[in-house]
Structure formats: structure tokens, C-alpha cells
């Protein structure tokens, strides 16, 4: 079924122009339905790509220019070859064309055959004298398949408080969790939320999915006492006073029911880190810091400069003095020189955080984890933050990433994240994406990519328009995947794509071909093409991370008891009568429990201990996950102690304390890392998964 075309549907010429720039003029929310994009959405999207389509004459001129460019162009700006094979596009060069390839390794070649992995520079010269320069990405054919199955823990790091935390979980806690889970539980990995740098300023947006920078981590996660300079501060009394104040923050969360206050934690940590950064580095530490500065180069200088300028002018660079809005301007250079001490401070914090992230990964691997820490890559960045300022030429001005209307959200979604321009990425050989991945793989055993479908296309929403007035823009998925496979292979890391929800046909197959694992959540795994019943474990895909829930979904206990429906009702989020929602949720749960029982998975814990029916059901759910061929099985850590509350409730802003809750038990009492390590309930659940590799 095709929906009626909007009154301002794109003309034939506008549709042709849009197609040449990867801009969709329609989309299919379901296989039997096609929705046309509006001419307004298409025109504004083209404008964000530097194409004037404001009048019929402008459309004709832009169309002629684009067609002429494509006819005359010898090569696209970026080419991809897999496993040393030359790109297919080279076969289309005029007969007798000459190649000159400067490899990433410093060699010069005249042939594209059997090139080593890397991003090389290619120059083609046609017999008529025309030349073309291109980036040539050579990637391994696919990422290696994990050598064995493993299970691991999924946790939002801020929610994991220990008796040493400063009011929220930190990298010291992550290292402790990884060391304990690897040695005592036989876990193969720990997956955390994005630890990207947040936009500063109170109140800070607590969501880890709208960061200032994805390239650099947030120093709020630092364990202050683990910084070596803490032992040599000239004002130990002041540091002790800050430790005491942090203890009160921690006690408020763990003992008095307070929410996690990221801003209060950062206020204390920042004061402490100012003290520590005043301590001169020893020769070895100074050398390591200088190496880090050299490795990170311009990107770190930009990030630290933005942080220093934000202290003076606020955290939205669009409101800065005009001369400072350009990271390469003379005004910015003068301002950076005048703030060099602050630039160094923020650079030092990036180094310290990188060091502790590396230590956490090392702790997991030394504890026997085959993977270690699985980090999370958010889909985008805040429009006013450091990345959007430093990389302006790569972002589409006036656009935001979101999602079109679907069965779950009739109004669509606008995530407030500026998208990368596919044309600029291609012209640069995907340099920003390569550098981002390289930075994250420094300390990641695996990388989860949020909304991995964004490697193929993204829904662009013009600023000031509702999400319904957006359209899809296509990216060169082959090039994006080649960069991903290349950088992950170099790091020896796995990649997990979050491919939940509506997925364009062919996307999962393309990801699987390149060795990218998918994400499968139990409650969504049904035979949608058949009778709609729960999918039997043997019918699940193997190339995935299988879990019972995620940070955006109800905990397993809440789903089993139906409490998630009551929570949504109390916040006015239901779109149907409460009784109807209750009945549907109960029927869904009953169907799954019936299958678990039929498979003989629903029974008590091991060791002869008694258990509540709810605890037994949670264990049965994970026995089911173990029955699937999934290469990775994830346990939502709060499920191990019966936590009822979701960490994030989509559709809410200030009605619910998203991203601010500590892990709690079934009664809502906060549970520390030390409590988790001693929890019989958690040990009983992980015992179920100990034979995951068999």
C-alpha cells in the first residue's frame, strides 16, 4: 500500500537530484506501506548538503551540474577493497589508465593488487590526461568470529556505586567489577554505557547518549585516589576534606534514597583534580603524557580548547563571540594561547581518563576475560559541544538525527544530534570516523554501536520542523563498514551492532557478512513471519549478543510481574486503557513462561536452595538464552538482584529519574558493588551461565 503523496511532493527533477545525492523521497515503515517525503524536507536536506534546490530553475541547474560531474569524474573520492582485492570501480577506468598508490605503510605501487590493509592514497591518470585522486580503503574481508561463546554483565557505570565511589560509579569500580566477574564468576566481558565526554554546565544532561565529544572520555568517571599524583599534593588536608564530602554524597545515594547527582560529583572531583594537576609529573609520567599529546594531536588540542573556552563563554559555541566559533580562526588561536594552562588541564584530564580506561580493560583481560570491557558508541553528539565545534565541516548544519513515525511512535523522534555529511566523509577518506574508532579501540575489547543502522542511512529532520517532516539520507555503507572492520581488526576487538526496531532489508545480512554481531532481546524474538509465537532457542541467530533486557527496557523482574505497565500508567504514558495494557503484558509473559516450562527450564536454583518464583523465572529466562546459539549472552546486572526500575524510560524527561538511579534490590534498596559480590541471588543466576562455552 502506498500512502497518498503530500501536496508538496517532490517534482520529477527534484526526485532525480535527491537520488543523485543519496536523499530519499519516500520510505517504507512496513513492507506493505510507502510514505512519500515532502518537497520541503527534500529541499532543506539538499541545502544542508550544499545543493540549492529552492526553485525549479535551481533544481535544473543543480541536476545538470551533478550529472555532468558524475559523467566527467574518473573515480569517487573513496574506494573500498576487501581482503587485498582491488576495488571494482577501478575496472571502469578508461583502458590504458595508470595508477600510482602511496600506501599507508609508505610504499609506492603501480597496481592495486594485494595491497596491505590500510587507508592508501591513489592517483589515476587517464590516457587523455585527466587525473583523479582518491582514498583507497583496504580492509580484511570480515572480522574474525569469536573463538568461543561467553557471557557477561551489562551495567550503566554511574549506577554501580562501591564503598569508595564519589556518589556515582567510576573507573575504579569498573576495574574491580571486571576483575571480580572474570575471576569469580567466569564472565567473559562487562558492557557499559557510553563514557563519552558530557557537555559541561549545571544541570548537565545526564543522558550518556548526547555527549559533547565521542572522541574523548568524561573525566567525571575518574577514580581520584588512583591518580598517582594524589599521593604528592601540597594540600592533603583539602583533598581529605573533599573525600569526606564525597562520602556524604555516596551515603545520600546509598542510605538516604537520593538520586545520583552527577553535577555534585563533578564539582568535587574537579576541585580535587585541580589540586592533582598542580603536582609536577615525574620524568616517566611526563614522558607518557607527552606521548599521549603527540598521539592525539590536533583532535585533543581542539577538545581541550573547546573545554577551556566553554569555561569562559558557556557550553554552546554558537553563542560564543563570532571569532571563536571557528576553531581555525586567529581569534581562537589567540584565545587558546591565553588559556594555555586551562588547555593543559583538560588535556591532562583526557590522559588520566584514558589511562584508567586502559587499566580497566587490562584488569578484565588479566582476570581471564576473553573480551574484557565492551564500550558503547553513541549515535551522535550534542550540537553545541566540542565535536560539533571542532569538526563543523563534517556536520550538516540545521539538521538533526531522529526516526520516522512508526507503530510505536506516531509522531516520530528527533534526537537533537547533528548528522555527519556523507559527502564530506567520503572526501576525507572517512577520517573523522577512523579517528573516532581508533580512539575508542585503545581501551575496548569490543564496541557496541548504538543504532548501527546509521552506517547505512539516517533520518534527517530539518531544524524547526517536526520529525514527520524528515527524510532518509544514505551513507556509503561499504566504506563505513570497511573502516569499522579495518580499525576493529587492528585492535583485535569485536563489534556488536544495536539493530533493534525497524531495520532496512539487507542491513543485518551485510553486517553479518562482515562479522558484526547483532543484538537480540528475548521479548522481541518471535516468529513474526509465521504464527507470532516466541521463537524457539534453536531458531535464534548465532551472530549476536543475546539478552533479556536493555537500559531502555523494563528489568526482567518488572516485566515478569507486570510492574512496568503500572509505572507507565502512573506517568501517563499509556495510549490504551490500563486493563487492556495489563492483559496484553500478562499474556505476553505467560506465553514465554509456558515455553520455558515446556523446555524444562523453569526450576529452582542450583545447590538445593529455595527460591522465589520470580527469581526462578529470571533464572529460566537466562537458561533459555543459554540454549540459543548466540555467541555472547548478556546479563543485565540489576537483574541479578531483582531490581524493578528501568534506568531510562523513553518518552519521559523530568517525570522520571532517567540515568540517575543506583542499582537496587527488589525492595528498592541500593546495592553496592561489595553487596553484589556477596549476593547469593546474583551468584545463583551467574551459576546458571557458567557452562556458556559448552
C-alpha positions in Angstrom: 0.0 0.0 0.0 1.3 3.4 -0.9 0.2 6.4 1.2 -1.2 9.4 -0.6 1.5 11.8 -1.9 1.8 15.0 0.1 0.6 18.2 -1.5 4.2 19.4 -1.8 5.5 16.1 -3.1 8.9 16.4 -4.9 8.8 17.0 -8.6 10.4 14.6 -11.0 13.6 16.7 -11.4 13.8 17.2 -7.6 13.5 13.5 -7.1 16.3 12.8 -9.6 18.5 15.4 -7.9 17.8 13.9 -4.5 18.6 10.4 -5.6 22.0 11.6 -7.0 22.8 12.9 -3.5 21.6 10.0 -1.6 18.4 11.8 -0.3 15.3 9.6 -0.2 12.0 10.9 -1.5 10.0 8.1 0.3 10.4 5.5 2.9 8.6 2.3 3.9 7.7 2.0 7.6 6.4 -1.6 6.8 6.8 -3.9 3.8 3.3 -3.1 2.6 3.4 0.7 3.0 5.3 3.5 1.4 5.2 7.1 2.6 6.4 10.0 0.3 8.7 12.7 1.7 7.7 16.3 1.3 9.4 18.6 -1.2 10.2 20.9 1.8 12.1 18.1 3.6 14.0 17.1 0.5 14.8 20.7 -0.4 16.1 21.6 3.1 18.1 18.3 3.3 19.7 19.1 -0.1 20.5 22.6 1.2 22.3 21.1 4.2 24.4 19.2 1.7 25.3 22.4 -0.1 22.8 21.9 -3.0 20.5 24.7 -3.9 17.0 23.3 -4.8 15.0 26.3 -3.7 13.4 27.0 -7.2 12.6 24.9 -10.2 15.4 26.7 -12.1 17.9 26.0 -9.2 16.9 22.3 -9.3 17.5 22.1 -13.0 20.9 23.8 -12.7 22.0 21.6 -9.8 20.8 18.4 -11.6 22.7 19.3 -14.7 25.8 20.1 -12.7 25.6 16.8 -10.8 25.1 14.7 -13.9 28.0 16.5 -15.6 30.2 15.9 -12.6 29.4 12.2 -12.5 30.0 11.8 -16.2 33.4 13.5 -16.1 34.6 12.0 -12.8 37.1 9.2 -13.1 36.8 7.9 -9.6 34.7 8.6 -6.5 36.6 10.2 -3.6 36.8 7.0 -1.6 37.2 3.4 -2.9 36.9 0.1 -1.0 38.7 -3.2 -1.5 38.3 -6.2 0.7 41.0 -8.7 1.6 43.6 -7.2 -0.8 41.3 -7.3 -3.8 41.2 -4.1 -5.9 38.0 -2.1 -5.9 35.5 -2.9 -8.6 35.4 0.8 -9.6 39.0 0.6 -11.0 37.7 -1.7 -13.8 35.6 1.2 -15.1 38.7 3.4 -15.7 39.5 4.1 -19.4 41.7 1.4 -20.9 45.4 2.4 -20.5 44.9 4.4 -17.3 47.9 4.5 -15.0 47.7 4.1 -11.2 50.0 5.5 -8.5 49.3 4.3 -5.0 51.0 5.6 -1.9 50.3 3.0 0.8 49.7 3.8 4.4 53.0 1.9 5.1 55.0 4.4 2.9 55.4 2.3 -0.2 54.6 3.4 -3.8 52.9 1.0 -6.1 51.5 1.0 -9.7 48.9 -1.7 -9.0 46.0 -2.2 -6.6 46.5 -5.9 -6.4 47.3 -7.5 -3.0 47.6 -4.2 -1.1 48.0 -4.4 2.7 45.2 -3.3 5.0 45.1 0.4 5.5 43.9 3.7 4.0 46.0 4.5 1.0 46.2 7.4 -1.5 45.5 6.6 -5.1 46.0 8.7 -8.2 44.6 7.6 -11.5 45.7 9.2 -14.8 43.6 8.5 -17.9 45.2 8.4 -21.5 43.6 11.7 -22.2 45.4 13.4 -19.3 42.6 13.6 -16.9 43.6 12.7 -13.3 41.7 11.7 -10.1 42.8 11.4 -6.5 41.0 9.0 -4.2 41.3 7.4 -0.8 41.6 3.7 -1.1 40.4 1.7 2.0 41.7 -1.9 2.1 40.0 -3.9 4.8 40.1 -7.6 5.9 37.1 -9.4 4.4 35.4 -9.7 7.8 36.0 -9.6 11.5 37.1 -12.9 13.0 34.3 -14.9 14.6 34.7 -15.1 18.4 36.7 -18.2 19.2 34.1 -19.4 21.8 30.9 -18.4 23.5 31.0 -16.2 26.5 28.6 -14.5 28.9 29.0 -11.1 30.5 27.4 -8.4 32.6 25.7 -5.3 31.3 25.7 -2.2 33.5 25.3 1.5 33.5 28.6 2.5 35.1 27.2 5.5 37.0 24.7 3.2 38.7 27.4 0.9 40.1 28.5 2.5 43.4 31.0 0.9 45.7 32.0 2.0 49.2 34.8 4.0 47.5 32.7 5.8 44.9 32.3 9.6 45.0 28.5 9.4 44.6 28.4 7.6 41.3 30.2 4.6 39.8 33.7 5.2 38.4 36.5 3.6 36.5 37.9 2.2 39.7 34.6 0.4 40.2 34.7 -0.8 36.6 38.2 -2.3 37.1 37.0 -4.0 40.3 33.9 -5.4 38.7 35.8 -6.7 35.7 38.5 -8.3 37.9 35.9 -9.9 40.2 33.5 -11.0 37.4 36.3 -12.6 35.4 37.9 -14.5 38.3 34.9 -15.4 40.5 32.1 -15.6 38.0 33.8 -16.8 34.8 32.4 -13.8 32.9 33.9 -13.0 29.6 33.0 -9.3 29.4 31.4 -6.3 31.0 29.4 -4.0 28.8 29.0 -0.3 29.9 27.1 2.7 28.8 28.8 5.4 26.6 31.6 7.1 28.7 31.9 10.0 26.3 32.6 13.5 27.5 29.4 15.2 28.5 28.5 18.9 27.8 29.5 20.8 31.0 27.4 23.2 32.9 24.7 22.6 35.6 22.4 20.9 35.2 24.3 18.5 32.9 22.2 16.4 30.6 22.5 13.0 32.4 21.9 11.0 29.2 25.2 9.3 28.1 23.8 9.3 24.6 24.0 13.1 23.9 27.7 13.8 24.6 29.9 16.8 23.9 32.5 14.5 22.4 32.5 10.9 21.4 36.3 11.0 20.7 37.3 11.7 24.3 36.0 10.2 27.6 34.5 12.1 30.5 36.8 12.8 33.5 33.8 12.5 35.8 34.4 8.8 35.7 37.9 9.1 37.2 38.8 7.5 40.5 40.6 10.4 42.0 42.6 8.3 44.6 44.0 6.2 41.8 45.8 9.1 40.1 49.4 8.8 41.2 49.8 12.5 41.9 47.2 12.2 44.7 50.0 11.0 47.0 52.0 14.1 46.4 49.5 17.0 46.6 50.8 20.1 48.5 47.4 20.4 50.2 46.5 16.9 51.6 44.1 18.4 54.1 42.0 19.9 51.3 42.0 16.6 49.4 40.9 14.8 52.6 38.0 17.3 53.1 36.9 16.6 49.5 37.0 12.9 50.2 34.8 13.4 53.3 32.3 15.5 51.2 32.3 12.7 48.6 31.5 10.2 51.3 28.4 12.3 52.2 27.3 12.2 48.6 27.7 8.5 48.5 25.8 8.0 51.7 23.0 10.1 50.4 22.5 7.8 47.5 23.1 4.5 49.3 21.4 5.2 52.6 19.0 8.1 52.2 17.4 7.4 48.8 18.9 10.4 47.0 19.3 10.3 43.2 22.8 10.2 41.7 23.9 13.8 41.3 26.4 13.9 38.6 26.9 17.7 38.9 27.7 17.5 42.6 30.1 14.6 42.0 31.9 16.6 39.2 32.1 19.7 41.4 34.0 17.8 44.0 36.2 15.8 41.5 37.0 18.9 39.5 38.3 20.6 42.7 40.3 17.6 43.6 41.7 17.2 40.1 42.8 20.9 40.1 44.9 20.0 43.1 46.4 16.9 41.5 47.2 18.6 38.2 49.2 21.2 40.1 51.6 18.4 41.1 54.6 18.2 38.7 54.7 15.0 36.8 57.7 12.7 37.3 60.0 12.0 34.3 58.3 8.8 33.4 54.8 10.2 33.8 55.8 13.3 31.9 57.1 11.2 29.0 53.9 9.2 28.9 51.8 12.4 28.9 53.8 13.8 26.1 53.4 10.6 24.1 49.6 10.9 24.6 49.6 14.5 23.4 51.6 13.6 20.3 49.3 10.6 19.5 46.1 12.6 19.9 47.4 15.7 18.1 45.0 18.2 16.7 41.9 16.4 18.0 43.0 16.7 21.6 44.1 20.3 21.2 40.7 21.1 19.8 38.8 19.2 22.5 40.8 20.8 25.3 40.5 24.3 23.7 36.7 23.9 23.5 36.6 22.9 27.2 38.7 25.9 28.1 36.6 28.3 26.1 33.4 26.8 27.5 34.6 27.7 31.0 34.7 31.4 29.8 31.9 31.7 27.3 29.4 28.8 28.2 28.9 25.4 26.7 27.2 26.3 23.4 29.7 27.5 20.9 27.0 29.0 18.7 26.7 31.8 21.4 30.4 32.5 21.6 32.0 35.7 20.2 31.9 35.3 16.4 35.7 34.9 16.0 35.7 31.9 18.4 33.1 29.9 16.6 35.8 28.9 14.1 38.3 26.5 15.6 40.9 27.6 13.0 40.5 31.4 13.3 43.2 33.8 14.5 40.8 34.8 17.4 40.7 31.2 18.5 44.5 30.8 18.3 44.9 33.9 20.5 42.3 32.7 23.0 44.0 29.3 23.2 47.4 30.9 23.8 45.9 33.0 26.6 44.2 29.9 28.2 47.1 27.5 27.8 47.1 26.5 31.4 43.4 25.5 31.1 44.0 23.8 27.8 46.7 21.8 29.5 44.4 21.0 32.4 41.7 19.5 30.1 44.4 17.7 28.1 45.8 16.2 31.3 42.3 15.0 32.3 41.8 13.3 29.0 45.1 11.5 29.5 44.2 10.4 33.1 40.8 9.1 32.0 42.3 7.2 29.1 44.9 5.7 31.4 42.2 4.4 33.9 40.1 3.1 31.0 43.1 1.2 29.8 43.6 -0.1 33.3 40.0 -1.3 33.5 40.4 -3.3 30.2 43.7 -4.7 31.5 42.0 -5.8 34.7 39.4 -7.7 32.8 41.8 -9.4 30.5 44.2 -10.3 33.4 41.1 -11.9 35.1 40.7 -14.3 32.2 38.1 -12.4 30.2 38.4 -13.2 26.5 36.8 -9.8 25.6 37.1 -7.5 28.6 35.2 -4.2 28.5 32.6 -3.6 25.8 32.3 0.1 25.3 29.3 1.8 23.7 29.4 4.3 20.8 26.5 6.8 20.9 24.9 7.6 17.6 25.8 11.3 17.7 26.9 14.4 19.6 25.4 17.5 21.1 25.1 20.3 18.6 26.7 22.8 21.0 29.6 20.5 22.1 33.2 20.0 21.4 33.0 17.7 18.4 30.4 19.8 16.6 32.6 22.8 17.1 35.9 21.2 16.1 34.5 19.3 13.1 32.0 21.7 11.8 32.8 20.9 8.1 31.7 17.3 8.6 28.3 18.1 10.2 25.1 19.0 8.4 24.1 22.5 9.7 20.4 22.9 10.5 19.7 19.2 10.7 19.1 16.7 13.4 19.1 12.9 13.5 15.9 11.1 14.5 13.4 8.4 13.5 10.3 8.5 11.2 6.9 7.7 12.6 6.3 4.0 13.2 3.9 1.7 15.0 5.5 2.6 18.4 5.7 6.4 17.9 3.3 8.1 15.6 5.0 11.4 15.9 8.5 10.2 15.0 11.6 11.1 17.0 14.1 14.0 17.0 17.2 13.1 19.0 18.8 16.6 18.7 22.0 15.2 17.2 23.6 16.8 14.1 24.4 14.2 11.4 27.6 13.7 9.6 27.6 14.8 6.0 28.2 11.7 3.8 29.8 13.7 1.0 32.4 15.3 3.4 33.2 12.0 5.0 33.9 10.4 1.6 36.1 13.4 0.5 38.2 12.9 3.7 38.5 9.1 3.3 36.3 8.9 6.4 39.0 10.4 8.6 36.7 11.5 11.4 35.1 8.1 11.7 38.5 6.4 11.5 40.0 8.6 14.2 36.9 8.1 16.5 37.1 4.3 16.2 40.8 4.3 16.8 40.4 6.3 19.9 37.7 4.0 21.4 39.6 0.8 20.5 42.5 2.0 22.6 40.7 0.6 25.6 37.9 -1.6 24.3 37.8 -5.3 23.9 34.6 -4.9 21.9 32.5 -1.9 20.8 28.7 -1.8 20.8 27.4 0.6 18.1 24.2 2.3 19.1 21.7 2.4 16.2 24.1 0.5 13.9 21.6 1.1 11.0 23.1 4.6 10.9 26.1 3.2 9.0 23.6 2.8 6.1 21.2 5.7 6.4 19.9 8.2 8.9 16.6 10.1 9.3 17.4 13.8 8.9 15.0 16.3 10.5 15.2 19.9 9.4 15.6 22.3 12.3 12.3 23.9 13.3 10.2 21.1 11.7 8.6 18.0 13.3 10.2 14.6 12.9 7.4 13.7 10.5 8.9 16.3 8.1 12.2 14.5 7.7 13.7 12.1 5.2 16.4 9.5 5.0 19.9 10.3 3.8 22.1 7.4 2.6 25.7 6.8 3.6 28.3 4.7 1.8 27.7 1.6 4.0 30.5 -0.3 2.3 33.0 2.4 3.2 31.7 2.8 6.7 31.9 -1.0 7.2 35.3 -1.2 5.7 36.6 1.5 8.2 34.9 -0.3 11.0 36.3 -3.8 10.1 39.8 -2.3 9.5 40.1 -0.5 12.8 38.5 -3.3 14.9 40.8 -5.8 13.2 43.8 -3.8 14.1 42.7 -3.6 17.7 41.7 -7.3 17.9 38.3 -6.2 19.0 34.7 -7.5 18.4 31.9 -5.2 17.2 28.2 -5.5 18.3 25.6 -3.6 16.4 22.4 -2.5 18.1 20.0 -3.5 15.4 16.7 -3.4 17.3 13.5 -2.0 15.9 12.8 -1.3 12.2 15.7 -2.4 10.1 16.0 -1.8 6.4 16.1 -5.0 4.4 19.6 -6.3 3.7 21.2 -4.4 6.6 21.5 -7.4 9.0 22.8 -9.6 6.2 25.5 -7.0 5.3 26.6 -6.7 8.9 26.7 -10.5 9.4 28.8 -10.8 6.2 31.5 -8.5 7.7 31.4 -10.3 11.1 29.5 -7.6 13.0 27.3 -9.2 15.7 23.7 -8.2 16.1 21.6 -7.7 19.3 18.7 -10.0 20.2 16.4 -9.2 23.1 14.3 -12.2 24.3 10.9 -10.5 24.5 11.2 -9.3 20.9 12.3 -12.6 19.4 9.1 -14.0 17.9 8.2 -15.8 14.7 6.9 -12.6 13.1 6.7 -14.2 9.7 4.8 -17.1 11.0 2.4 -17.6 13.9 4.0 -14.8 16.0 4.8 -17.2 18.9 8.1 -17.0 20.9 11.0 -18.1 18.8 12.4 -21.4 19.8 16.0 -21.1 21.1 17.5 -23.2 18.2 15.9 -20.7 15.7 17.8 -17.7 17.1 20.7 -16.3 15.1 24.2 -17.2 16.3 25.9 -14.0 15.4 24.5 -11.8 18.2 24.6 -10.7 21.8 21.5 -12.2 23.4 20.0 -10.5 26.4 16.8 -10.4 28.4 16.6 -6.6 28.5 18.5 -3.4 27.9 18.9 0.0 29.6 15.8 1.4 27.7 13.5 -1.5 28.7 11.9 -2.8 31.9 14.0 -5.0 34.1 13.2 -8.7 33.8 11.6 -8.7 37.3 9.4 -5.8 36.3 8.3 -7.4 33.1 7.6 -10.7 34.8 5.4 -9.0 37.5 3.8 -6.5 35.1 5.1 -3.6 37.2 6.4 -1.9 34.1 2.8 -1.3 33.0 1.9 0.2 36.3 4.9 2.5 36.1 4.0 3.8 32.7 0.4 4.2 33.8 1.4 6.3 36.8 3.3 8.6 34.5 0.5 9.0 32.0 2.4 7.2 29.2 -0.2 4.6 28.2 -2.1 5.1 25.0 -4.7 2.5 25.8 -6.8 1.7 28.9 -4.8 0.3 31.8 -6.8 -3.0 31.8 -6.0 -3.6 28.2 -2.3 -2.9 28.6 -2.2 -5.2 31.7 -3.9 -8.0 29.8 -1.6 -7.8 26.8 1.5 -7.7 29.0 0.3 -10.6 31.1 -0.5 -12.7 28.0 2.9 -12.0 26.5 4.7 -13.0 29.8 2.5 -16.1 30.2 3.4 -17.2 26.7 7.1 -17.0 27.4 6.8 -18.7 30.8 4.8 -21.5 29.2 7.6 -22.1 26.7 10.2 -22.0 29.4 8.2 -24.6 31.3 7.8 -26.8 28.2 11.5 -26.8 27.7 12.2 -27.8 31.3 14.0 -24.6 32.1 11.7 -23.4 34.9 13.0 -24.8 38.2 14.8 -23.7 41.3 18.4 -22.5 41.7 21.3 -24.9 42.0 22.7 -26.2 45.3 19.3 -27.2 46.7 18.4 -23.7 47.9 14.8 -22.4 47.9 14.0 -19.5 45.6 11.0 -17.3 44.9 9.0 -17.9 41.8 10.2 -14.6 40.3 13.9 -15.5 40.9 13.3 -18.9 39.4 11.7 -17.3 36.3 14.6 -14.9 35.9 17.0 -17.9 36.0 14.8 -19.7 33.5 15.0 -16.8 31.1 18.8 -17.0 31.2 18.8 -20.7 30.8 16.8 -20.1 27.7 19.3 -17.6 26.4 22.0 -20.2 27.0 20.0 -22.7 24.8 20.3 -20.3 21.9 23.4 -20.4 19.6 24.2 -16.8 20.5 27.9 -16.3 20.7 27.5 -13.8 23.5 25.0 -13.8 26.3 24.5 -10.7 28.4 23.1 -10.4 31.9 21.6 -7.1 32.9 23.4 -6.7 36.2 20.4 -5.2 38.1 18.5 -8.4 37.1 20.9 -10.3 39.4 19.4 -8.6 42.5 15.8 -8.3 41.3 15.9 -4.5 40.5 12.4 -3.3 39.4 13.3 0.1 37.9 14.4 0.9 34.4 17.5 3.1 34.1 15.8 5.0 31.3 12.1 5.3 30.5 11.7 6.5 26.9 9.1 9.2 26.5 9.9 10.9 29.7 12.2 13.8 30.6 11.8 15.1 34.1 8.8 12.9 35.0 11.2 10.0 35.7 14.8 10.0 37.1 16.4 8.7 33.9 20.1 7.9 34.2 20.2 8.8 37.9 19.3 5.6 39.7 21.7 3.3 41.6 21.4 -0.5 41.2 18.8 -1.6 43.8 17.3 -4.8 45.1 13.7 -6.0 44.8 12.7 -3.6 47.6 14.4 -0.6 46.0 17.3 -0.6 48.4 20.6 0.5 46.7 23.1 -2.3 46.3 26.8 -1.6 46.3 29.5 -3.4 44.3 30.5 -5.1 47.6 26.9 -6.2 48.1 26.8 -7.6 44.6 29.9 -9.6 45.1 28.4 -11.2 48.2 24.8 -11.6 46.8 23.6 -15.2 46.8 20.9 -14.3 44.3 23.5 -12.9 41.8 25.8 -15.9 42.3 22.9 -18.3 41.7 22.0 -16.5 38.5 25.5 -16.4 37.2 26.0 -20.1 38.1 23.3 -20.8 35.5 25.6 -19.4 32.8 28.9 -20.8 33.9 28.7 -23.5 31.2 28.1 -21.0 28.4 31.1 -22.2 26.5 29.9 -25.8 26.4 
